[in-house]
Amino acid sequence: MPFWASTNRWLQTISATRFAQAPLLRPASHLLGTNSTRHSYASTPSDGPNQTGGGFGIVFDVDGVLLKGSTVVPSAGPAIRKLLALQVPFVVLTNGGGMLESARSELLSRKLDAEFKPSQIIQSHTPMRQLVEEHAEDNVLLVGKRYENLKAVAASYGFKKVTTVEDMHIHHPRLYPDIKPGSDEVPQGFPQEPVKAVLIMNDPTFWGREVQVCIDVLRCNGSGDLGHQTVPAGTQHVKLYNSCSDLEYSTELPVPRLGAGAFKEALSTLFLKTTGHPLQQVEFGKPEVASYKFAEMTLCQNVGEEGALPERFYMVGDNPKTDI
């Protein structure tokens, strides 16, 4: 039985159980029907939380758990509504991104007919809002697709100076001559100071261009003189933060699709090949520890002063390699 079908069965358990006591933490292999003992967990059908929250919280994946592509998993809506009725704290932790958390909460609320608040949405790049303390006044380069959306996300986090790869390509067309920039007009307010940090927020459409510009920026010595080797090839002077994690993800198709993590692998491999040194990067998204700590912090913050702080955390996912 496919894991997403088992996850659907577990969601049915949530919506049907009276929840007399806190669930017992168990490996998801008892649902998988395999010998897997990877760190993916769920509760047993006979266990459940008490009606006041019970000092625990639940973390849900999206793709393959609540949705299969654009299709809603049948038991997802009833399960979420049951948790809301019992005031059980939960958050969504997805390796998806590229939109405001408020937009994703509206999307999930509409599809599942249950209220999701923006504070319950943790996308792959959501923990990057903690980087504002260090980089709020720096020029940061955004990497991904649908750059207007990414600019809105970065602004909502508090970044004041942002440049996109598309902006840079318009400003320096020779950086990647294989395709024409999306516009002939240099963006208004294009920052003149060098890039101090690169934020890869999701996988881009034009991999070749984004890889080339990223490597140019990372090898720059801070002068902003892109396309010129101003430092030894292996020297990385610009910090890189990467939220491209999933190598594959689930859709309606039976075979998984290559995810944002495939772009991370391509960039890492080509940086190593061209410089002789491994790429230095801070990684977000599942299964990175930083994202799970952020989910734990968010659950505790969402409970507020009146509720019991979660003592245990349970993950409902479809991929044992990432949904720990």
C-alpha positions, 0 to 999 in steps of 0.5 A: 500500500502506498504511503500516501494511502496509509497517511490518508488512513491515519487522517481518518483516524484523527477525524474518527477518534474521541482522543482519550489520551496523548498519542504514543510516538511510534515509527511510521513503518507500522503504517508503511507495512515495511521494515523502514525505521527512518525518523518519520512518526505517526500515532497509532489508531488507538491513541490520541490527544486529550480535548484540551491539547494535551501538551503536544503538537502536530506537524503536517506535510502538504504534498502527498498528505493533505494534497496530491497535486491539486487533488485533496486527500479525502480525509484531510479536511475532516481531520483538520477540522477535528483538530481545530474543534479540539484546539490541538495545535498544529502547523504545516511544514512544506518544502513548497514555497514561492508565495506569501504564507498568507496566500498559502493559508488562503489556498489550503483553507479554500481547498480543505474547507478549514481555517489555516492561519498564516502563522501556521504555514511554514514553507521552505523559505519561512525560516529565512525571516530570521536572517533579517537581523543580520541582512536587513540593510544588505543587498540580497540576491533572490533566486527562484521563479516568479520573482515578483512573488519572491520580492513580496515574500522578502519584503514581508520578512523585512529585507529592505534591499533585494535584487533578483537574478532577472534584475541582474540579467537585465542590468548585465545582459552579457552575464548570460547571453543564451537567452534575452532578459525578460525586459529591456528596462533596467529595474527602478531602484536597482541596488548599486552596492555589492550583494552580501547574501544569496537567498535561494527561495525555490527552484528557478525556471532557467537553471543555466542562467541562475547557476551562472549568476550564482557562481559569479556572485559567490566568487565575487570579492565584494566589488560587485564586478560580476563576470570577472575573476577578482579572487582565487577561483575557490574563494567564496566571499558571499553567504549562501542560504538555500531552501531547496531541499526535496530532491523529489515530490509527489503529484497525481503521477505515480512516479515522483517529480524532480523537486527543488533539491535537484537545483541545489545538487546542480549548483553544488556540483558545478561550483565544485567543478569550477572552483575545486572547493565545496559550496558553503551554504546554510540549508533550510527545508525538510529534513534540515534541523533548522526547519524543524526547530523553527516548526517547534518554535512556531507551535509553541508561539501559536499556543499562546499564554493560555494553552499548554506548551507542547511537550511532544511533536508528531510529524505526518508525512509521506516521505521517510527521507524528509518527513522526520 
